[in-house]
Each structure stands twice: as C-alpha cells, then as structure tokens.
Amino acid sequence: MRTWFLYGLAMMAAGVPVRAVVAQGTEHWNTGRADDCRDHWFNDDDATYCEVRITRLGRVAGPISVDAGEHGGIEIQGTDGDSVVVRSIVRAMAATDDAARALAGQVRVVTDGRHLHAEGPAERHRMWWVVSYRIAVPRRADLTLETVNGPVSVDGVNGQMDLRAENGPVTLDRIGGDVHARSENGPIDVALIGPRWDGAGLDAETENGPVTLTLPSTYAAHLETGSETGPMSIHFPITVQGRIDSRHLALDIGGGGPPVRIVTTNGPVVVKRGGS
C-alpha cells in the first residue's frame, strides 16, 4: 500500500484529476487551476481530510527555501508581482473523518518569512499527513527546493536555484538563471523559451529516470546531454566534429551560448524542438 500511497501523493501534487474532498480556502492565484484538494489515497477503508492554508509573505529578501519533507510536492509559479504567496495543501488520512480532521489540525506550516517546512505528529498505523506547496513568486527569485517522494516544478522564474527530488519528477518550464536540478529516481523534463538561456546556465541530472529537453527551433546554447545505459534521441539535425560518442553529446547549437546540461545515468534521453 505504501508504494501506491507515495505515487498517489506525487500525482495529487502534480494535479492529476481525482475526486474532491473537504477543501478550505478557495482563493487562487491561478484561476485556471482546479481545486487544490483532491483525494486519491488508494485505501477506501480510511478517511481523508484536506484543507488549503494561504500565507502571504510579502517581499522576500534572499532565497526562498522549501522543504516538502518525505511525501510533499512543490510547485513554483513566477508572477508579475513582487510578493510571495504560499498555498499549503494539508492532507491527512486516519480511520475516521473526525480523526483525519483532528490530525490535519495538528500539522503546522512553519516559516520565518523565507524558509518553509511542516511539522506534525509522528506517522502511526493508518495515520498519515502530508503538506504540498503551490507558491507564487516574483519572476526573478532565488529558490532552494527539496522533497523526497514528491514532485518539484518551477515555471516562469529566473534566479539561482538548487532543486532536489530524491524519488520524484522535476519539471522546469520557461526558466533562467543559475539552475542546478537533481533527482535520484525520477524523470526530468525541461522546456525552454526565447533565443538563448538567460543567466549562467542549466545543470540538470537524474540517476535513474528519463530526461526530456524541449528547445525553440532557433535556440542558441552549448548543449550537453547523454545517458550511460539508455537510448538518446535528438529530433533535429546536428553537426558533430571529431569522434562521435554514442552515449554523450557536447556541442554548440544555434551558434552556441550559455551551457544547457541535462543528463541521466540510467534512462532514455529525448531532445526536441518546440515552443518559441
């Protein structure tokens, strides 16, 4: 049951449609998104409860740090504002509805204005809790994000980033800056826009999982990609000089630019055109 439970948490944080449960706080900074509280716990014998807590941090000086713990996920969205708005999605599972609600009430989201993490009762038989985060940040922001079994995603942000998901997927869209992303056992999916990378570069790597990179047709970069054991597929013509390494590629595309590195040890690689 535990494996499916962890998978379900990752799917919930990623926004997979599931049947609704109790939800509190329906204000959205992304009005096109469905309700945050979704129920997919894979155990019909247990009761679940979910609530959304909204915290406005205002302007944040320095990097924003989020630790989602063992099971939580993190979603970051860049916005045109200059403040940080945190939506903490607290989910609890217990033997009864009242017990699940009471358990959620014991969970605290702790912040000093820049660092976020959750605290609550120790895990017991048929009693679980998890907190995932959807956070709106300025488009230029520094981020330190960490989770164990949940997903991490960043969209529309330029800054210095250290992103880690031990057993979850990492998804990066429309980003820039000095970005380092790691996943031990999960996929990495990167989609870029514009003519070239804005900032120092990208360094993304997973140990066991596929990687996918989507680039505009005229993108300029020093591209490095490869896999020790999996196939590599480049969906556009490239020119390689000298000895060809079937496991690794390092070359300039579009005349060259800041480094864009996305590699895996055990998994397939796909690099394709798309976006603008």
C-alpha positions in Angstrom: 0.0 0.0 0.0 2.8 2.4 0.8 4.3 2.4 -2.7 0.9 3.3 -4.2 0.3 5.9 -1.5 3.5 7.7 -2.3 2.7 7.5 -6.0 -0.7 9.0 -5.3 0.8 11.9 -3.4 3.0 12.7 -6.3 0.1 12.6 -8.7 -2.0 14.8 -6.5 0.7 17.4 -6.2 1.1 17.3 -10.0 -2.6 18.0 -10.5 -4.0 14.6 -11.7 -7.8 14.8 -11.5 -9.2 12.8 -8.6 -12.5 13.0 -6.6 -12.8 16.1 -4.3 -12.8 16.0 -0.5 -13.1 18.8 2.1 -11.5 22.0 1.0 -11.0 25.2 2.8 -9.7 28.5 1.3 -10.7 28.6 -2.4 -8.7 31.7 -3.4 -6.5 31.1 -6.3 -3.5 33.0 -7.8 -4.0 30.8 -10.9 -7.7 31.0 -11.6 -7.5 28.4 -14.4 -6.4 25.7 -11.9 -8.9 23.2 -10.4 -9.3 23.0 -6.6 -6.1 22.1 -4.8 -7.7 19.5 -2.6 -8.0 16.2 -4.4 -8.4 12.7 -2.9 -6.6 9.7 -4.3 -5.3 7.8 -1.3 -5.7 4.2 -2.6 -7.3 2.9 0.5 -11.1 3.1 0.6 -11.1 1.9 4.2 -9.6 5.1 5.6 -11.0 8.6 5.9 -9.2 11.6 4.4 -9.3 15.3 5.0 -7.7 18.2 3.1 -7.5 21.9 3.6 -5.7 24.8 2.0 -3.9 27.4 4.0 -2.9 30.7 2.3 0.1 32.7 3.7 1.3 36.0 2.2 4.9 36.6 2.9 5.2 39.9 1.1 8.6 40.8 -0.3 11.3 38.3 0.5 14.9 39.3 0.7 17.2 36.4 -0.2 16.5 32.9 -1.5 13.1 31.2 -0.8 13.7 27.8 0.8 11.1 25.0 0.9 11.4 21.5 2.4 8.4 19.4 1.5 9.5 16.5 3.7 9.2 12.9 2.8 5.9 12.9 0.8 5.1 16.5 -0.2 5.4 18.2 -3.5 6.4 21.8 -4.5 5.1 23.8 -7.4 6.5 27.3 -8.0 4.9 29.8 -10.4 6.6 33.1 -11.5 4.2 36.1 -11.4 4.4 39.8 -12.2 4.1 40.8 -8.6 6.8 41.5 -6.1 5.5 39.4 -3.2 5.3 35.7 -2.3 2.0 33.9 -1.8 2.1 30.4 -0.3 -0.7 27.9 -0.7 -0.1 25.0 1.7 -2.2 22.0 0.9 -2.5 19.9 4.1 -3.8 16.3 3.7 -4.4 13.8 6.4 -5.6 10.2 6.5 -7.0 8.4 9.5 -9.5 5.7 10.5 -12.4 8.2 10.7 -13.4 11.6 9.3 -13.1 13.2 12.7 -9.7 11.7 13.3 -8.4 12.8 9.9 -9.7 16.4 10.6 -8.1 16.4 14.0 -4.8 15.1 12.6 -4.7 17.9 10.0 -5.3 20.4 12.8 -2.1 19.3 14.5 0.0 20.0 11.4 1.8 23.3 11.4 3.4 25.1 8.4 6.4 26.8 9.8 8.1 29.9 8.2 10.4 32.6 9.3 9.4 34.6 6.2 11.8 32.9 3.9 12.1 29.2 4.9 9.1 26.9 4.9 8.6 23.4 6.2 5.8 21.5 8.0 5.7 19.9 11.5 3.2 17.5 12.9 2.6 14.2 14.8 4.8 11.2 14.0 3.4 8.7 11.5 1.4 5.9 13.0 -0.7 2.9 11.7 -3.4 4.2 9.5 -2.5 7.8 10.3 -0.6 9.9 7.7 -0.3 13.6 6.9 1.5 15.4 4.1 1.9 19.0 3.1 2.4 20.1 -0.5 3.0 23.7 -1.7 1.9 25.9 -4.5 3.8 29.1 -4.3 3.6 32.3 -6.4 6.9 34.2 -6.5 8.3 37.1 -8.5 9.7 36.2 -11.9 13.2 36.9 -10.5 13.7 34.9 -7.4 16.3 32.5 -5.9 15.0 29.1 -4.8 16.1 26.2 -2.7 13.6 23.3 -3.0 13.8 19.8 -1.6 11.5 16.8 -1.4 11.9 13.1 -1.1 9.0 11.3 -2.8 7.1 14.2 -4.3 7.4 16.3 -7.5 9.2 19.6 -7.9 8.2 22.0 -10.6 9.2 25.6 -11.5 7.6 27.7 -14.2 8.5 31.2 -15.3 11.3 32.1 -12.8 14.8 33.4 -13.4 17.3 33.1 -10.5 19.8 31.0 -8.6 18.1 27.6 -8.0 19.0 24.4 -6.2 16.3 21.9 -6.8 16.3 18.3 -5.4 13.7 15.5 -5.6 15.0 12.2 -4.4 12.3 9.9 -5.8 10.1 12.4 -7.7 9.9 14.1 -11.0 11.4 17.5 -11.7 9.6 19.8 -14.3 11.1 23.1 -15.4 9.4 25.5 -17.8 10.4 28.9 -19.1 13.3 29.3 -16.6 16.6 31.0 -16.5 19.5 32.0 -14.2 22.0 29.6 -12.5 19.9 26.4 -12.1 21.0 23.1 -10.6 18.5 20.3 -10.5 18.9 16.7 -9.2 16.6 13.7 -9.0 17.8 10.3 -7.8 14.9 8.2 -9.1 12.7 10.3 -11.2 12.3 11.9 -14.6 13.5 15.5 -15.5 11.5 17.4 -18.1 12.8 20.8 -19.2 11.1 23.2 -21.7 12.8 26.4 -22.6 11.7 29.6 -24.5 13.4 32.6 -26.1 16.5 32.7 -28.3 19.0 31.6 -25.6 19.5 30.9 -21.9 19.2 34.0 -19.7 21.8 33.5 -17.0 24.8 31.3 -16.1 23.3 28.1 -17.3 21.4 24.9 -16.5 22.8 21.7 -14.9 20.1 19.0 -14.6 20.8 15.4 -13.8 19.0 12.2 -12.7 20.4 8.9 -11.7 17.5 6.6 -12.7 15.0 8.2 -15.0 14.3 9.6 -18.4 15.2 13.2 -19.4 13.4 15.4 -21.9 14.6 18.7 -23.2 12.4 20.9 -25.5 14.0 23.9 -27.2 12.8 26.5 -29.6 13.8 26.0 -33.2 16.4 28.8 -33.2 17.7 28.3 -29.7 21.4 29.0 -29.1 23.3 27.1 -26.4 26.2 24.9 -25.6 24.2 21.6 -25.3 25.5 18.7 -23.2 23.3 15.6 -22.9 23.7 11.8 -22.6 22.9 8.5 -20.9 25.2 5.7 -19.8 22.6 2.9 -20.4 19.6 4.4 -22.3 18.9 5.4 -25.9 19.4 9.0 -27.0 17.1 10.7 -29.5 17.8 14.1 -31.0 14.8 15.2 -33.0 16.6 17.8 -35.2 19.8 17.8 -37.3 23.1 18.4 -35.5 26.7 18.7 -36.6 29.3 16.8 -34.6 33.0 17.3 -35.3 35.6 14.7 -34.4 34.9 11.4 -32.7 31.3 10.5 -32.1 30.3 9.3 -28.7 27.0 7.4 -28.8 26.5 7.9 -25.0 27.3 11.6 -24.7 27.0 14.8 -26.8 28.6 18.2 -26.1 28.2 20.7 -28.9 27.1 24.2 -29.8 23.7 24.7 -31.4 22.4 27.9 -33.0 25.9 29.3 -32.8 26.5 28.5 -29.1 25.6 30.2 -25.8 25.4 29.5 -22.1 25.6 25.8 -21.1 22.5 23.7 -21.1 23.3 20.3 -19.5 20.7 17.6 -19.0 21.9 14.0 -18.5 20.8 10.7 -17.0 22.8 7.6 -15.9 20.1 5.0 -16.4 17.3 6.2 -18.7 16.5 7.5 -22.2 17.3 11.0 -23.5 15.0 13.0 -25.8 15.9 16.4 -27.2 13.3 18.0 -29.4 12.1 21.3 -30.9 9.1 23.2 -29.7 8.0 26.3 -28.0 9.0 29.8 -29.2 
